[in-house]
Amino acid sequence: MSAATTATATTANSVAGAFRERVREHGDRLAVALVRDPDDPSTTESWTYRRLHDEASAVAAHLGSRSRPGDRVLLTYPSGPDFAAAFLGCLYAGVVAVPAPLPVRSAQQKRRVSAIATDAGAAVVLAHSSDRDVVAQWLSDEELAGIVPVFTDILPPAPAHTPAAPEPGPESVAFLQYTSGSTGDAKGVALTHDNILTNARILFEITALPPAEIRLVCWLPLYHDMGLIGQLLSPLLVGGTTYLLDPATFVRRPYSWLRTIDRYRATVSAAPDFAFGLCVERISDEDVARLDLSSWTMATNGADWLNLSTMQRFIDRFSPAGFRAELCPAYGLAEATLIVASRRAGTLRVLDADRGALDAGRFEPTGSAEAAKKIVSCGPPLEIDLELVDPDTLTPLPDHQVGEIWLRGRSVALGYWGRPDQTRQLFHATTAAGDGPYLRTGDLGFRHDGELYVTGRIKEIIVVRGLKIYPQDIESALRAELPDLAGVSAAFRLPGADDEPDRVVLTHEIRQVPTERLPELAQDVVHLVAREFGAQVAAVLFLRPGQVLRTTSGKVKRVEMREHFLAGTLRPIYQHTR
Amino acid sequence: MSTRNEARGRQQVDAEQLRGWLVARAARYVRMDAADVDCDLALSQYGMDSVSAVAIAVDLEDTFGVVLDVDTLWKYPTVNQVVEMLLSLRPGVRDQREELR
């Protein structure tokens, strides 16, 4: 591992500087490819490091004449090399890239992109010319006339002597990662050059491969930290190659993911747990028989709970196809760049924890299968101080005690863009003894034998297939889409039993809606939440005005509503349970 | 006259076979018993989500040789609505009748 590391010991202090070093070292190496159909490689679009550098330089030359260093620029692209060029072009020009989804499909997604653009104060949006109509429509629908679209694939090449932007300091902001906060309260994590270089190096060391053998396959969206940092940016900074698939290609045919690994002899690929399950369920025996997965050495499972039975079924199903990659459960979050802890090995480390003890806030091993909850180790923290802290008393806890995960180190981001109060609260926390500053993650876990075991979370978010859903967004979408649901609403998470995914419960105050309409209205709620958020609704409860609890300042009390729901003390006018 | 009746009869069979196929497929993705699927209720009520909606659309494409939008199962949310939509593309669907057997 150390030999591989020293082979690319980077001296650069900036992300652009590190990438330029790789271009100088091996301009002809393949940097990034878009795989449209892994069974037909002639449709794959491949760019070398040199080509990517040239395209990024063209973007930078354009931005250099129209933006000032530090300006925010929105990037809305489908997966592909053009996104990589636009992202690096922003870094070359010293402007702050703000990756976002394409404003298509659902109303929710369009609102989200608008909220990101507004919060970041972006004056320019970069996109591919084939999305010209989509972008124009969005800008006009959302009345964002101040934002200028630029289509980067049709820009002229950079003039031969473009003056380089001044080299940014390692602590300056490189880009904003908008995966946190509801749409009404979108929060951009401000990542510095040092954050990214540090996390990229950590990820590189886990792979334990020489750069020329780092071949990744990524179908995760590139506006998501696990896609962008984990599988595009990190390999580019150390000299690897990334094969991109559109997320829709994977969802349509999960076979495309594994076939791309096979076809391009990929060594590394990461995905949330559900993806491994989809492969088991939706790849036919004939297709399994055609696969050769023997090149795959590291399979990372992150962004969601790791389901032990899914992983076992995946191994059983694909071992005959040569699958023998080491499994790599990981814990991380955008607020700490990406990776916090990880453990790589042929077998997972699993504890049988006594459920009763765990509910009381501590780990105790049990020999009884009935009393046991199986918990998978996420491995040791990587170059980061990790404390488990009692979230009420703010006291650090000893091993085996369940507490909130607090972090301090070079991977921890600067804070939320333009939000000093929330940054202070979450990124500058101190313990009761005054020790700090720490990042409060809102996640719960304990430490055992030097490794992190994640057990749950305090924060009110719902995770579906590795993506965070905010209850506020569900509540406001219901109000916006269903006229009968104009009243106060509290959506909350119902944690799944064991490895099952989270589900959602909706409690909604109803006024002047005829009782006979309520069953249909409840079905509309289930349909809307599935369509717009992809989440499963466990129950819909229609309540009388005043029954959704709120604080004196009017904030709905989701935690209390969940407690009442679980205790059966709500008295709904109508309840729909699934 | 008899030709028309015959044609109508065949269409009837098509619709029933299609419905049966779709119910079985949807039931598999949402992990429930096919006998419990109400063909006039939106499949989202049984737990169909964005990922299984795409899976069903892809299976329809593969089986019937049609090209469908990824949003098909949201535009036609019940089994009967999907069947009706497919029958409106009838020549293509009819050609694939053997697939249903």
Interface residues (C-beta under 8 A of the other chain):
Chain A: R105 A248 V251 R252 R253 F274 L278 R282 R465 Q523 V526 H527 A530 R531 G534 A535 Q536 R578
Chain B: L41 A42 S44 Q45 G47 M48 D49 S50 V51 V54 A55 V58 V70 D71 W74 P77
